[in-house]
Amino acid sequence: FDRDKIGEMDTELFREFFHAFAMNARITLHIKNLYGTNTHHIAETLFKVVARVLRAATEMDPRMKNEVPSTKGTLTA
């Protein structure tokens, strides 16, 4: 980010939030912003893209009826 704050929120907290989210969800999460100049819109896209990816990752695949939605064949902790 090219600014220290968006409104009242420190921009360094976005990285901390997504790091904590990934660690607690026990997922690998890579986020890369390719372009943009408006700091507010860049931050907004971070949340939107993570939401879209999580939805895609957790939706049942209609091509795989009655199968566990996992590349490893199991959903365990």
HURA-V700928 format. One record per pair of residues at least 24 apart in sequence whose C-alpha atoms are under 10 Angstrom apart, sorted by the first residue. I is the first residue (numbers start at 1). J is the second residue. Records with the same first field share a line. If there is no record, write none. Layout:
I->J / J
//
This chain:
1->37 / 38 / 39 / 40 / 42 / 43
2->37 / 38 / 39
3->38 / 39 / 40
4->39
5->39 / 40
6->39 / 40 / 43
7->40
11->39 / 40 / 43
14->43 / 46 / 47
15->46
18->46 / 47 / 50
26->77
29->53
//
